[in-house]
Amino acid sequence: MSDEPPRPPSTPLEDYALLSDLHTGPLVSREGSIDWLCFPRFDSPSVFAALLGGPEDGRWKLSAVGGEVVSRRYLPRTFVLETTWRTPTGTAVVTDFLPPGGSEGHPDHADLVRRVECTAGTVEVEHDLRIRFDYNRALPWTRRVQVDADGTCGLLSIAGPDALLLTGPMLHAHGAAPAEPPQDAAPEEPGRPDDDAGGVSDRLAGRFALSAGESLDWALTWYESHHPLPRAVDPARTLDQAVTFWTEWSSHVSTHKRHEQAVLRSLLVLRALTHRGTGGIVAAPTTSLPEEFGGVRNWDYRYTWLRDAALTIEVLVAHDFTDGALHWRNWLLRAVAGDPDQVQIMYGLAGERRLAENELGHLAGYEDSAPVRIGNGAVGQYQADVVGEVMLALAALRDAGIEEDTSSWELQKNLLRFCERNFERPGHGIWEMRGDPAFFVHGRAMMWAAFDQGIRAVEEHGLGGPVQRWRELREQLCTEIMERGFDAELNTFTQTYGSTEVDASLLQLPHTGFVAYDDPRMLGTVARIEADLRGEHGLVHRYRTASGLDGLEGGEYPFLICTFWLVEQYARSGRVDDAGALLEQLAGYANDLGLYAEEFDPDTGRLAGNFPQAFSHLGFIRAVDAVVRARAGEDLQERSAS
């Protein structure tokens, strides 16, 4: 038996809040611990990784001594987080945020700001800051430096290419603590480090007493270690900048009255996961949060999937935010530029193609779910649906009045050539299965949709292309799907050709226009999904993992987007009351800040999978849209193939 004490349980995902500067997305626990932070980008190595291990893997906890959290909220329409603490002697409010786009005048820097204000009585606040660069593979060298000519000092922590400067009331290093400069020493020149002080620090800590009306601020600034020291952050100014940025952005999107604040928060999440510089949209800001607690289905989602980004763009366009959609279209043009045969399903935030998957054996994993992975081996997969998703999103832009330019339409023709060249190729499906490739019905229907949208672009928007060839391929796919992907005896579309299994992705067939929502074949498919994939809890699994098709061990919890798709299907096929009831159930699975993870475990009542998940949030928005319009009596039937 091991002499080591058991690790405490991981903080529930629903206890975390997301912060964002449109470059990275740290997670802050209800108890004030920033347990996940990657600087400067979503996909950069972490500075804090307690989320995937414990405090020793890096965190920054700021708490009121002897206190408890009585409330937390985002300032309206922002990602500025306010947490209220109550102690036996007083109350305090902690404000956490990242200035969007970095400090004013420092576009290559990234800042995390924490402010504490005592609002009544007296409080004592405590810090526990443990910097662990490169997923806790590099302890920093920490020393005290003078930052500005006015004598402002800070603590500078460096390991290799990364540097973090902490400014604010001084914390004290534990381990080899930075030496204090002699009292009679002359002040250093601003930006010049004190080379005679410093050491490897295990953690930085401190306690500070405040009375009513008093406040203290700290800022943690990342920059490349070979650059000069940055100036100290002005917390008040950057707070105003953050509030202004988010409120101005949110004023440009439209929402329904039903679930208005929840939909707005979901739209804000989609914006928060979009890199401001490149336009790339990450699927989630985290890696390796498990699809089953203690299991091996742990993946890195900090990249831009063409599918996820395309579905996000459709939602943003539907809510009148076309500027963000154009930003993504420009990202797409750069990412897939070149030989159409080299199109990938996913890329890095700037369009990087090499996302090799590796395991970090030194991290225990969330709820001991190992391995912890960085990179994603699915980057090399062929998934037949991806081009269809992209074509549908770009069609939504056209239909919203955004004109094509020469490059964007040429890109789409290249994508259709890619489809034609891979016409007879089996794939790994929307869920990135790691078993043998197969002809997934959802993927083949998405190929149908790709050619269908190309034909529409020619016929309805006057663009040029080999439309007759596209019509032939579209018809061939339609015939093939109905012959090989529909089981007439069972009255259901199937997961793959020749199978009797079903897959929740089949709920997307009407969205492509391939079949109407109320088509008897679609209703039969829904009945099979309800019987095979929907449990007593009412939530929908992606597919039956017991079938063995995915090539992975273990199981997984229901995927939230699949159940949101069922809401949409119900609403658009006349089951409006069922749709409304299921939507209300799902709305209760968001945490108190309106954030959804990838999955929900109904047995424990916990969120699971990477968090927050763009897929879940866009699914929620679409589900609300469908219910609202169905209750308003709008005709939402799509064109169908047959």
Phi, psi and omega per residue, in radians:
M1 nan 2.532 3.129
S2 -1.342 2.487 3.073
D3 -1.439 -0.157 -3.115
E4 -1.291 2.383 3.102
P5 -1.173 2.631 3.129
P6 -1.111 2.539 3.115
R7 -1.239 2.469 3.071
P8 -1.138 2.723 3.125
P9 -1.078 2.627 3.113
S10 -1.171 2.621 3.065
T11 -1.063 2.247 3.115
P12 -0.978 2.447 -3.111
L13 -1.041 -0.562 -3.126
E14 -1.175 -0.202 3.095
D15 -1.510 -0.022 -3.099
Y16 -1.712 2.611 2.991
A17 -2.001 2.583 3.060
L18 -1.668 2.371 2.896
L19 -1.949 2.785 -3.133
S20 -2.727 2.467 2.935
D21 -2.100 0.310 -3.097
L22 1.159 0.329 2.997
H23 -2.273 -0.587 -3.136
T24 -2.581 2.950 -3.031
G25 -2.489 1.406 3.108
P26 -1.209 2.742 3.084
L27 -2.002 2.291 -3.119
V28 -2.031 2.198 3.139
S29 -1.327 2.851 3.099
R30 -0.996 -0.553 -3.113
E31 -1.532 0.223 2.993
G32 1.509 0.334 -3.140
S33 -1.822 2.080 3.025
I34 -1.434 1.820 -2.989
D35 -1.776 -0.085 3.121
W36 -2.571 2.156 3.108
L37 -2.736 2.180 3.054
C38 -2.024 2.135 3.091
F39 -2.029 2.419 0.028
P40 -1.666 -0.154 -3.054
R41 -2.040 2.874 3.067
F42 -0.896 -0.694 -3.037
D43 -1.723 0.206 3.064
S44 -1.299 2.776 3.013
P45 -1.005 2.578 -3.035
S46 -1.333 2.654 2.944
V47 -1.684 -0.677 3.051
F48 -2.110 2.228 -3.135
A49 -2.328 0.438 3.098
A50 -1.015 -0.455 3.102
L51 -0.973 -0.588 -3.071
L52 -1.861 0.321 3.125
G53 -2.918 -1.849 3.120
G54 -2.654 -3.096 -3.103
P55 -0.928 -0.578 -3.122
E56 -1.157 -0.229 3.113
D57 -1.606 0.135 3.046
G58 1.903 2.229 3.074
R59 -2.924 2.962 2.965
W60 -2.391 1.793 3.134
K61 -1.765 2.244 3.058
L62 -2.196 2.062 -3.033
S63 -2.487 2.838 3.054
A64 -1.599 2.177 -3.074
V65 -1.084 2.214 3.128
G66 1.247 0.252 -3.042
G67 -1.899 3.071 3.071
E68 -2.386 2.641 3.103
V69 -1.410 2.165 -3.132
V70 -1.800 -0.331 3.088
S71 -2.930 2.766 2.974
R72 -2.634 2.711 -3.129
R73 -2.862 2.776 2.870
Y74 -1.502 2.452 2.913
L75 -0.977 2.465 -3.009
P76 -0.870 2.277 3.058
R77 1.116 0.482 -3.120
T78 -2.405 3.098 2.914
F79 -1.980 0.598 2.984
V80 -1.623 2.058 -3.018
L81 -1.717 2.257 3.037
E82 -1.994 2.205 3.109
T83 -2.129 2.190 -3.101
T84 -1.778 2.195 3.114
W85 -1.884 2.532 3.021
R86 -2.191 2.305 3.079
T87 -2.111 2.992 3.091
P88 -1.058 -0.333 -3.066
T89 -1.955 -0.133 -3.109
G90 3.042 -2.992 3.123
T91 -2.284 2.695 3.127
A92 -2.555 2.658 3.080
V93 -2.073 2.185 3.061
V94 -1.752 2.242 3.108
T95 -1.984 2.142 -3.134
D96 -2.086 2.375 3.109
F97 -2.900 2.878 2.974
L98 -2.108 2.258 3.059
P99 -1.142 2.125 -3.122
P100 -1.022 2.257 3.086
G101 1.432 0.131 3.130
G102 1.578 3.054 -3.114
S103 -1.087 2.637 3.054
E104 -1.046 2.167 -3.124
G105 1.451 -0.029 -3.119
H106 -2.292 1.217 -3.078
P107 -1.134 -0.334 -3.128
D108 -1.638 0.113 3.106
H109 -1.873 2.810 3.043
A110 -2.337 2.392 -3.019
D111 -2.215 2.472 2.997
L112 -2.136 2.116 -3.036
V113 -2.008 2.379 3.095
R114 -2.282 2.185 -3.129
R115 -2.123 2.413 3.058
V116 -2.134 2.232 3.072
E117 -2.176 2.227 3.045
C118 -1.417 2.114 -3.066
T119 -1.767 -0.235 3.098
A120 -2.853 2.486 3.068
G121 1.145 -2.440 3.094
T122 -2.310 2.569 3.079
V123 -2.440 2.720 2.998
E124 -2.082 2.228 -3.135
V125 -1.904 2.579 -3.048
E126 -2.221 2.429 3.088
H127 -1.959 2.491 2.932
D128 -2.391 1.744 -3.048
L129 -1.961 2.050 -3.137
R130 -2.183 1.824 -3.102
I131 -1.554 2.178 -3.130
R132 -2.371 1.630 -3.121
F133 -1.162 2.740 2.993
D134 0.954 0.937 3.104
Y135 0.992 0.702 -3.114
N136 1.087 0.694 2.988
R137 -1.938 0.064 -3.124
A138 -2.608 1.902 3.008
L139 -1.340 2.466 -3.080
P140 -1.489 2.782 2.898
W141 -1.644 2.152 -3.027
T142 -2.047 2.401 3.117
R143 -2.626 2.817 3.129
R144 -1.551 2.374 -3.138
V145 -2.344 2.719 2.996
Q146 -1.614 2.260 -3.009
V147 -1.698 -0.823 -3.060
D148 -2.162 2.863 -3.109
A149 -1.135 -0.362 -3.134
D150 -1.383 0.088 3.111
G151 1.669 0.006 3.110
T152 -1.023 2.252 3.133
C153 -1.985 2.858 3.096
G154 -2.638 3.047 3.054
L155 -1.893 2.152 -3.089
L156 -1.872 2.148 3.117
S157 -2.026 2.226 -3.055
I158 -2.278 2.432 2.934
A159 -2.605 1.911 3.135
G160 1.080 -2.201 -3.047
P161 -1.389 -0.157 -3.006
D162 -1.873 2.480 3.059
A163 -2.372 2.481 3.044
L164 -2.204 2.214 3.109
L165 -1.911 2.107 3.077
L166 -1.776 2.123 3.059
T167 -2.077 2.726 -3.047
G168 2.189 -3.055 3.087
P169 -0.888 2.371 -2.916
M170 -1.239 2.233 2.932
L171 -1.541 2.884 -3.094
H172 -2.033 2.397 -3.108
A173 -1.391 2.424 3.024
H174 -1.948 2.418 -2.955
G175 1.951 -2.296 3.026
A176 -1.519 1.603 -2.981
A177 -1.234 2.569 3.048
P178 -1.047 2.380 3.110
A179 -1.302 2.472 3.075
E180 -1.358 2.398 3.104
P181 -1.168 2.580 3.103
P182 -0.964 2.535 -3.072
Q183 -1.126 -0.474 -3.109
D184 -1.678 0.168 -3.129
A185 -1.300 2.586 3.093
A186 -1.241 2.549 3.124
P187 -1.040 2.518 3.076
E188 -1.273 2.717 2.970
E189 -1.176 2.487 3.125
P190 -0.966 2.356 3.103
G191 1.473 -0.070 -3.139
R192 -1.681 2.125 -3.109
P193 -1.264 2.689 3.045
D194 -1.480 1.669 -3.007
D195 -1.219 -0.237 -3.110
D196 -1.591 0.008 -3.110
A197 -2.180 2.645 3.008
G198 2.333 2.967 3.128
G199 3.093 3.032 3.073
V200 -1.300 2.100 -3.036
S201 -1.905 2.270 3.071
D202 -1.284 -0.733 3.117
R203 -2.796 2.808 3.054
L204 -2.004 2.300 -3.035
A205 -2.493 2.823 3.085
G206 -3.124 2.732 3.044
R207 -2.177 2.506 -3.062
F208 -2.471 2.291 -3.135
A209 -1.676 2.395 3.102
L210 -2.302 2.608 3.021
S211 -1.967 2.905 -3.084
A212 -0.887 2.270 3.127
G213 1.616 -0.218 3.140
E214 -1.589 2.624 3.113
S215 -2.515 2.724 3.086
L216 -2.358 2.608 -3.108
D217 -2.268 2.495 3.001
W218 -2.285 2.563 3.070
A219 -2.363 2.336 3.082
L220 -1.952 2.021 -3.023
T221 -1.995 2.160 3.049
W222 -1.606 2.462 2.953
Y223 -2.724 2.919 3.119
E224 -1.282 2.297 -2.910
S225 -1.139 -0.323 3.137
H226 -1.507 -0.047 3.102
H227 -1.575 2.818 3.072
P228 -1.101 2.762 3.078
L229 -1.016 2.403 3.044
P230 -1.316 2.858 3.021
R231 -1.263 2.761 3.079
A232 -1.155 2.487 -3.141
V233 -1.298 2.473 3.000
D234 -1.626 1.750 -3.031
P235 -1.031 -0.719 -3.094
A236 -1.118 -0.777 -3.121
R237 -1.160 -0.763 -3.113
T238 -1.197 -0.522 3.046
L239 -1.116 -0.790 3.090
D240 -1.046 -0.706 3.134
Q241 -1.100 -0.744 -3.119
A242 -1.127 -0.812 -3.135
V243 -1.087 -0.776 -3.132
T244 -1.094 -0.765 -3.117
F245 -1.033 -0.916 -3.043
W246 -1.190 -0.697 -3.120
T247 -1.208 -0.639 3.093
E248 -1.162 -0.742 3.130
W249 -1.080 -0.841 -3.058
S250 -1.167 -0.335 3.118
S251 -1.273 -0.199 -3.095
H252 -1.719 -0.001 3.112
V253 -1.901 2.637 -3.123
S254 -1.877 2.579 3.120
T255 -2.414 2.839 3.014
H256 -1.480 2.864 3.067
K257 -1.209 -0.596 -3.136
R258 -1.218 2.203 -3.100
H259 0.928 0.632 -3.002
E260 -0.991 -0.871 -3.077
Q261 -1.201 -0.628 3.127
A262 -1.183 -0.717 3.104
V263 -1.154 -0.736 3.102
L264 -1.052 -0.742 3.118
R265 -1.102 -0.702 3.126
S266 -1.130 -0.704 3.061
L267 -1.097 -0.684 3.084
L268 -1.109 -0.671 3.101
V269 -1.076 -0.786 3.123
L270 -1.048 -0.677 3.076
R271 -1.187 -0.701 -3.117
A272 -1.115 -0.444 -3.132
L273 -1.618 0.138 3.120
T274 -1.786 2.164 -3.129
H275 -1.220 2.174 -3.023
R276 -1.130 -0.587 -3.095
G277 -1.363 -0.815 -2.999
T278 -1.706 -0.462 -3.037
G279 1.564 -0.047 3.084
G280 -1.198 2.480 -3.105
I281 -1.995 2.059 3.124
V282 -1.398 2.580 3.106
A283 -1.178 -0.576 3.083
A284 -2.872 2.778 -3.131
P285 -1.527 0.151 -3.003
T286 -2.205 2.915 3.024
T287 -2.246 2.573 2.902
S288 1.146 0.302 2.948
L289 -1.290 2.171 -2.808
P290 -1.306 2.593 2.998
E291 -1.417 -0.169 3.019
E292 -2.649 2.136 -3.094
F293 -1.009 2.194 -3.102
G294 1.477 0.015 -3.069
G295 -1.669 -3.034 -3.050
V296 -1.871 -0.038 -3.105
R297 -1.479 1.321 -3.022
N298 -2.224 2.000 -2.964
W299 -2.244 2.714 3.125
D300 -1.580 2.037 -3.081
Y301 -1.874 0.294 -3.028
R302 -1.533 0.671 -3.103
Y303 -2.316 3.054 -3.087
T304 -1.816 1.858 3.011
W305 -1.461 2.329 3.099
L306 -1.005 -0.702 -3.123
R307 -1.097 -0.946 -3.085
D308 -1.055 -0.768 -3.132
A309 -1.141 -0.699 -3.141
A310 -1.105 -0.790 3.117
L311 -1.113 -0.625 3.084
T312 -1.103 -0.739 -3.132
I313 -1.111 -0.694 3.089
E314 -1.009 -0.739 -3.136
V315 -1.169 -0.761 -3.135
L316 -1.113 -0.708 3.107
V317 -1.111 -0.709 3.135
A318 -1.096 -0.396 3.127
H319 -1.926 0.464 2.918
D320 1.260 0.329 3.091
F321 -1.847 1.400 -3.100
T322 -1.452 -0.376 3.129
D323 -1.064 -0.792 3.111
G324 -1.102 -0.617 3.115
A325 -1.146 -0.689 3.101
L326 -1.157 -0.651 3.094
H327 -1.036 -0.752 3.111
W328 -1.196 -0.674 3.130
R329 -1.045 -0.678 3.097
N330 -1.160 -0.665 3.060
W331 -1.059 -0.775 -3.109
L332 -1.061 -0.761 3.140
L333 -1.014 -0.676 3.132
R334 -1.304 -0.737 -3.006
A335 -1.155 -0.738 -3.041
V336 -1.761 0.225 3.112
A337 -1.059 2.535 3.114
G338 1.965 -2.650 -3.083
D339 -1.140 2.133 -3.134
P340 -1.080 -0.376 3.110
D341 -1.238 -0.203 -3.109
Q342 -1.766 0.266 3.105
V343 -1.089 2.339 3.107
Q344 -1.912 2.870 3.108
I345 -1.408 -0.343 -3.044
M346 -2.679 2.758 -3.099
Y347 -2.545 2.924 2.956
G348 -1.249 3.031 -3.042
L349 -1.056 -0.514 3.117
A350 -1.798 0.181 -3.122
G351 1.700 0.223 3.115
E352 -1.050 2.506 -3.054
R353 -1.790 -0.434 -3.077
R354 -1.672 1.917 -3.097
L355 -2.230 0.895 -3.019
A356 -0.965 2.408 -3.100
E357 -1.537 2.284 3.099
N358 -2.353 2.787 3.128
E359 -1.953 2.433 3.110
L360 -1.841 1.591 -3.045
G361 -1.217 -0.292 -3.112
H362 -1.433 -0.186 3.088
L363 -1.704 2.276 -3.045
A364 -1.221 -0.453 -3.119
G365 1.623 2.662 3.092
Y366 -1.110 2.200 -3.071
E367 0.889 0.690 3.124
D368 0.994 0.593 3.110
S369 -1.626 1.832 -3.087
A370 -2.080 2.652 0.138
P371 -1.521 2.759 2.921
V372 -1.475 2.219 -3.080
R373 -2.028 2.532 2.912
I374 -2.189 2.543 -2.933
G375 1.382 2.992 -3.082
N376 -2.574 2.009 -3.092
G377 -1.142 -0.265 3.122
A378 -1.186 -0.171 -3.109
V379 -1.010 -0.474 -3.118
G380 -1.605 0.056 -3.101
Q381 -1.381 2.685 2.912
Y382 -1.751 2.188 3.110
Q383 -2.232 2.018 -2.942
A384 -1.154 -0.346 -3.028
D385 -1.408 -0.321 -2.872
V386 -1.072 -0.797 -3.099
V387 -1.095 -0.673 3.098
G388 -1.061 -0.726 3.109
E389 -1.055 -0.771 -3.120
V390 -1.144 -0.752 -3.128
M391 -1.123 -0.659 3.091
L392 -1.127 -0.705 -3.140
A393 -1.165 -0.765 -3.137
L394 -1.201 -0.531 3.041
A395 -1.152 -0.655 3.094
A396 -1.081 -0.650 3.075
L397 -1.122 -0.784 3.114
R398 -1.050 -0.812 -3.103
D399 -1.136 -0.399 3.102
A400 -1.468 0.035 3.076
G401 1.694 0.130 3.113
I402 -1.518 2.024 -3.060
E403 -1.296 2.551 3.030
E404 -1.270 2.567 2.897
D405 -1.847 3.066 -3.056
T406 -1.011 -0.737 -3.072
S407 -1.185 -0.749 -3.047
S408 -1.200 -0.664 3.114
W409 -1.263 -0.646 3.090
E410 -1.104 -0.654 3.058
L411 -1.009 -0.795 -3.093
Q412 -1.156 -0.642 3.069
K413 -1.148 -0.643 3.064
N414 -1.104 -0.707 3.123
L415 -1.113 -0.660 3.106
L416 -1.222 -0.574 3.023
R417 -1.123 -0.663 3.074
F418 -1.052 -0.761 3.090
C419 -1.041 -0.782 -3.098
E420 -1.132 -0.702 -3.122
R421 -1.218 -0.398 3.138
N422 -1.898 0.424 -3.009
F423 -1.059 -0.646 -3.073
E424 -1.756 0.306 -3.022
R425 -1.731 2.162 3.018
P426 -1.255 2.770 -3.087
G427 -2.334 -3.006 -3.102
H428 -1.786 -0.034 3.023
G429 1.444 2.933 -3.095
I430 -1.061 -0.496 -3.062
W431 -1.624 0.142 3.018
E432 1.010 0.822 3.139
M433 -1.089 2.570 -3.101
R434 -1.876 0.322 2.997
G435 -1.592 -2.751 -3.120
D436 -1.236 2.523 3.078
P437 -1.080 2.701 -3.131
A438 -2.660 2.953 3.040
F439 -1.591 1.695 3.131
F440 -1.413 2.315 -3.082
V441 -1.095 -0.706 3.100
H442 -1.031 -0.760 -3.138
G443 -1.121 -0.721 3.132
R444 -1.172 -0.651 3.095
A445 -1.168 -0.598 3.085
M446 -1.213 -0.581 3.016
M447 -1.110 -0.735 3.046
W448 -0.962 -0.790 -3.113
A449 -1.119 -0.621 3.134
A450 -1.063 -0.874 3.124
F451 -1.162 -0.611 3.125
D452 -1.074 -0.734 -3.139
Q453 -1.258 -0.573 3.033
G454 -1.090 -0.743 3.104
I455 -1.101 -0.766 3.112
R456 -1.046 -0.700 -3.124
A457 -1.069 -0.655 3.122
V458 -1.288 -0.842 -3.011
E459 -1.298 -0.600 -3.030
E460 -1.849 -0.327 -3.078
H461 -2.133 0.040 3.017
G462 1.285 0.347 3.113
L463 -1.483 2.809 -3.063
G464 -1.763 2.556 3.115
G465 3.045 2.920 -3.128
P466 -1.312 1.216 -2.950
V467 -1.120 -0.587 -3.140
Q468 -1.153 -0.712 3.093
R469 -1.109 -0.722 3.122
W470 -1.108 -0.657 3.102
R471 -1.094 -0.723 3.136
E472 -1.090 -0.770 -3.129
L473 -1.195 -0.665 3.089
R474 -1.076 -0.790 -3.137
E475 -1.158 -0.669 3.123
Q476 -1.089 -0.739 3.119
L477 -1.143 -0.729 3.140
C478 -1.047 -0.826 3.141
T479 -1.093 -0.796 -3.113
E480 -1.068 -0.790 -3.119
I481 -1.091 -0.761 -3.107
M482 -1.204 -0.531 -3.134
E483 -1.442 -0.640 -2.984
R484 -1.969 -0.289 -3.068
G485 -2.023 0.140 3.087
F486 -2.220 2.185 3.124
D487 -1.672 1.818 -3.072
A488 -1.152 -0.587 -3.130
E489 -1.157 -0.721 3.127
L490 -1.540 -0.167 -3.098
N491 0.964 0.923 3.134
T492 -2.649 2.512 2.862
F493 -1.211 2.699 -3.051
T494 -2.034 2.877 -3.130
Q495 -1.099 -0.839 3.138
T496 -2.355 2.878 3.085
Y497 -1.057 2.293 3.075
G498 1.434 0.008 -3.123
S499 -1.726 2.827 2.973
T500 -1.894 0.012 3.103
E501 -1.305 2.716 3.013
V502 -2.026 2.906 -3.034
D503 -2.491 2.416 -3.115
A504 -1.082 -0.409 3.118
S505 -1.095 -0.336 3.078
L506 -1.096 -0.374 3.081
L507 -1.124 -0.241 3.135
Q508 -1.568 -0.085 -3.108
L509 -0.989 -0.765 3.118
P510 -1.136 -0.524 -3.140
H511 -1.098 -0.517 3.127
T512 -1.339 -0.309 -3.020
G513 1.595 0.024 -3.091
F514 -1.205 -0.627 -3.113
V515 -2.559 2.620 3.141
A516 -1.318 2.693 -3.137
Y517 -1.062 -0.595 -3.082
D518 -1.781 0.217 3.053
D519 -1.065 2.373 -3.130
P520 -0.960 -0.569 3.107
R521 -1.189 -0.614 3.101
M522 -1.262 -0.698 3.121
L523 -1.129 -0.618 3.056
G524 -1.147 -0.652 3.095
T525 -1.136 -0.728 3.112
V526 -1.067 -0.730 3.132
A527 -1.069 -0.698 3.114
R528 -1.188 -0.700 3.101
I529 -1.100 -0.727 3.091
E530 -1.069 -0.672 -3.094
A531 -1.331 -0.675 -2.984
D532 -1.729 -0.521 -2.990
L533 -2.037 -0.183 -3.106
R534 -1.853 2.120 -3.096
G535 -1.529 -3.045 3.136
E536 -1.068 -0.470 3.135
H537 -1.289 -0.203 3.114
G538 1.570 -0.050 -3.095
L539 -1.632 2.711 -2.999
V540 -1.898 2.253 2.980
H541 -1.428 2.750 3.122
R542 -1.144 -0.764 -3.117
Y543 -2.925 3.042 3.105
R544 -1.457 1.876 -3.140
T545 -1.113 -0.419 -3.131
A546 -1.152 -0.270 3.135
S547 -1.192 -0.358 3.097
G548 1.422 0.038 -3.077
L549 -1.161 -0.519 -3.029
D550 -1.426 -0.186 3.070
G551 1.248 0.360 -3.086
L552 -2.137 2.702 3.079
E553 -1.446 2.758 3.008
G554 1.351 -3.014 -3.133
G555 -2.136 -2.805 -3.139
E556 -2.769 2.815 3.123
Y557 -1.478 2.909 3.086
P558 -1.022 2.480 3.124
F559 -1.584 2.254 -3.051
L560 -1.121 -0.690 -3.088
I561 -1.100 -0.554 3.136
C562 -1.117 -0.689 3.124
T563 -1.272 -0.605 3.027
F564 -1.088 -0.661 3.075
W565 -1.084 -0.635 3.112
L566 -1.154 -0.679 3.047
V567 -0.992 -0.833 -3.117
E568 -1.075 -0.756 3.115
Q569 -1.079 -0.799 3.107
Y570 -1.010 -0.851 -3.061
A571 -1.072 -0.672 -3.029
R572 -1.548 -0.089 3.098
S573 -1.978 0.251 3.037
G574 1.692 -0.083 3.122
R575 -1.603 1.060 -2.975
V576 -1.181 -0.697 3.130
D577 -1.124 -0.717 3.086
D578 -1.094 -0.712 3.130
A579 -1.098 -0.787 -3.124
G580 -1.119 -0.716 -3.130
A581 -1.161 -0.733 -3.140
L582 -1.208 -0.631 3.093
L583 -1.090 -0.750 3.130
E584 -1.098 -0.666 3.091
Q585 -1.084 -0.812 -3.116
L586 -1.170 -0.608 3.123
A587 -1.039 -0.495 3.129
G588 -1.333 -0.113 -3.129
Y589 -1.602 -0.168 2.996
A590 -1.217 2.674 3.083
N591 -1.349 -3.095 -3.039
D592 -1.125 -0.263 3.114
L593 -1.766 0.098 3.092
G594 1.457 0.406 -3.082
L595 -1.818 2.399 3.102
Y596 -1.942 2.495 2.920
A597 -1.568 -3.008 3.137
E598 -1.256 -0.644 -3.010
E599 -2.365 3.015 3.040
F600 -2.451 2.269 3.091
D601 -1.642 1.821 -3.069
P602 -1.198 -0.377 -3.126
D603 -1.273 -0.655 3.131
T604 -1.777 -0.212 -3.091
G605 1.248 0.493 -3.078
R606 -2.003 2.570 2.968
L607 -1.263 2.613 -3.127
A608 -2.540 2.849 -3.111
G609 1.429 3.072 -3.056
N610 -1.069 2.606 -2.873
F611 -2.582 2.438 -0.333
P612 -1.257 2.695 -2.969
Q613 -1.895 2.122 3.136
A614 -1.003 -0.737 -3.138
F615 -0.938 -0.818 -3.105
S616 -1.133 -0.736 -3.103
H617 -1.202 -0.709 3.113
L618 -1.225 -0.544 3.053
G619 -1.116 -0.711 3.099
F620 -1.088 -0.785 -3.118
I621 -1.077 -0.797 3.140
R622 -1.121 -0.658 3.134
A623 -1.126 -0.773 3.102
V624 -1.078 -0.797 3.118
D625 -0.969 -0.781 -3.090
A626 -1.137 -0.751 -3.131
V627 -1.166 -0.756 -3.128
V628 -1.064 -0.795 -3.091
R629 -1.244 -0.638 3.111
A630 -1.117 -0.708 3.131
R631 -1.247 -0.387 3.065
A632 -1.477 -0.049 3.075
G633 1.420 0.304 -3.130
E634 -1.302 2.567 3.089
D635 -1.500 1.935 -3.073
L636 -1.905 0.207 -3.121
Q637 -1.137 2.361 3.123
E638 -1.540 2.822 2.944
R639 -1.083 2.568 3.141
S640 -2.210 2.781 -3.087
A641 -1.274 -0.484 -3.058
S642 -2.625 nan nan
